[in-house]
Amino acid sequence: MQHRLITQNDFEALFNLYMDESANAYLTYDPMSTAEFNVLFNELLATATVYVVEWNNEVVATYRLVNNRYRQSHIVYIGSFAVKNNMKGKGIGTNILRFIQQKAIANGKKRIELTVAINNNVAIQLYQKNGFEIEGTLKKNYSLSSTGEYYDEYLMSLIL
């Protein structure tokens, strides 16, 4: 598997991962058109924080790594983690988390953290299987435009 930063050529693959019905409710962005996503994609591209994972020349997953700064510069945050539906259950999520852990250690990080919807049991199990622990609950941490409701997330971390 190859992990790399997104390029302009990844627009369609990233759009499909972000807008996939089973993943979208757990990601940062509400469903949107390709025109709307184009604006977001260019913003994300400029941050140099969004990765795709290729397997057999196909983009099968994405994640975002955001390095905290100043007094929290020892922390890296994982966001927008999604694996293509037909690729789930093949160890890709575990491969990605191990890769991120190795990269974090190589870069002198001491902590990896993420947030996950409290009802996203599959993701929570994946993170726990890979050593992450629930540290607490973030109340009303995000909302969905489709429901107008606010939802809680767990803050999870892995100490390196």
C-alpha positions in Angstrom: 0.0 0.0 0.0 1.2 3.5 -0.9 0.3 6.5 1.3 0.7 9.9 -0.3 -0.5 13.4 -0.1 -3.5 14.2 -2.4 -2.9 15.8 -5.8 -5.2 17.5 -8.2 -5.7 14.1 -9.9 -7.4 12.7 -6.7 -10.5 14.9 -6.9 -12.9 12.2 -8.0 -11.6 9.6 -5.7 -11.7 11.9 -2.7 -15.2 13.1 -3.6 -16.4 9.6 -3.8 -14.9 8.7 -0.4 -16.2 11.8 1.3 -19.7 11.6 -0.2 -20.2 7.9 0.3 -23.4 7.5 2.2 -22.1 5.1 4.8 -19.0 7.3 5.6 -20.3 10.9 5.1 -22.3 11.1 8.4 -19.1 10.5 10.2 -16.9 12.9 8.3 -16.5 16.7 8.7 -18.5 17.8 5.6 -22.1 17.5 4.7 -23.1 16.0 1.4 -22.5 18.5 -1.5 -22.3 18.7 -5.3 -19.0 18.3 -7.2 -19.0 22.1 -7.8 -19.2 22.7 -4.0 -16.6 20.0 -3.3 -14.2 21.6 -5.8 -13.9 24.7 -3.6 -13.3 22.5 -0.5 -10.9 20.2 -2.4 -8.7 23.1 -3.4 -8.7 24.3 0.2 -7.7 20.9 1.5 -5.1 20.5 -1.2 -3.4 23.7 -0.1 -3.1 22.4 3.5 -0.9 19.4 2.5 -2.6 17.4 5.3 -4.8 15.0 3.3 -3.5 11.6 2.3 -4.9 8.9 0.1 -3.9 5.2 0.2 -3.5 3.3 -3.0 -3.6 -0.4 -3.4 -3.2 -2.1 -6.8 -3.3 1.4 -8.4 -6.7 2.2 -6.8 -7.4 4.8 -4.1 -8.9 2.8 -1.3 -8.8 5.1 1.6 -8.1 8.6 2.9 -7.2 10.3 6.1 -6.0 13.7 7.3 -3.0 14.3 9.5 -2.9 17.6 11.3 0.1 18.5 13.4 -0.7 20.5 16.5 1.5 23.5 17.2 3.3 25.3 20.0 2.7 23.6 23.4 0.9 20.7 21.7 3.4 20.2 18.9 4.0 16.7 20.2 0.4 15.7 19.0 -0.9 14.7 15.6 -4.6 14.6 15.0 -6.2 12.1 12.6 -9.3 13.3 10.8 -11.5 12.4 7.8 -10.5 8.8 8.0 -12.5 6.7 5.4 -12.0 3.4 3.7 -13.8 2.5 0.5 -16.8 0.3 1.3 -15.8 -2.6 -0.8 -12.4 -2.6 0.8 -13.5 -2.8 4.4 -12.6 -5.8 6.4 -9.3 -6.4 4.5 -7.0 -4.9 7.1 -6.6 -1.5 5.4 -7.7 0.5 8.5 -5.2 -1.3 10.7 -2.5 -0.8 8.0 -3.2 2.9 7.9 -3.1 3.3 11.7 0.2 1.4 11.9 1.6 3.6 9.2 0.5 6.7 11.0 1.9 5.5 14.3 5.3 4.8 12.6 5.3 8.2 10.9 4.4 9.9 14.2 7.2 8.2 16.1 9.7 9.0 13.3 8.6 12.7 13.6 9.1 12.8 17.3 5.4 12.8 18.2 4.2 11.5 21.6 0.5 11.3 21.1 -2.0 10.6 18.3 -5.6 11.8 18.8 -8.9 11.7 17.0 -12.6 12.1 17.5 -15.2 9.5 16.6 -19.0 9.5 16.7 -20.1 7.6 19.8 -22.4 5.4 17.6 -19.6 4.5 15.1 -19.0 1.2 16.7 -16.9 -0.3 13.8 -14.5 2.6 13.9 -14.3 2.6 17.7 -13.5 -1.1 17.6 -10.8 -0.6 15.0 -9.2 2.2 17.0 -9.3 0.2 20.3 -7.9 -2.9 18.5 -4.9 -0.6 17.6 -4.3 0.7 21.1 -6.4 3.9 21.2 -8.3 4.6 24.4 -11.4 6.7 25.0 -10.5 9.7 27.0 -13.8 11.4 27.3 -17.0 12.5 25.5 -17.3 15.8 23.6 -20.9 16.8 23.9 -22.7 18.2 20.9 -19.4 18.2 19.0 -20.9 18.2 15.5 -24.2 18.5 13.7 -25.7 17.0 10.5 -27.6 19.2 8.2 -29.8 16.2 7.3 -31.2 16.0 10.8 -30.5 19.4 12.3 -29.4 17.5 15.4 -26.1 17.7 17.4 -24.1 14.6 18.2 -21.5 13.5 20.7 -18.1 12.2 19.9 -15.4 10.4 21.9 -12.0 11.8 22.1 -9.6 8.9 21.7 -5.8 8.9 21.8 -2.8 6.7 21.5 0.2 7.5 23.6 3.5 6.7 21.8 
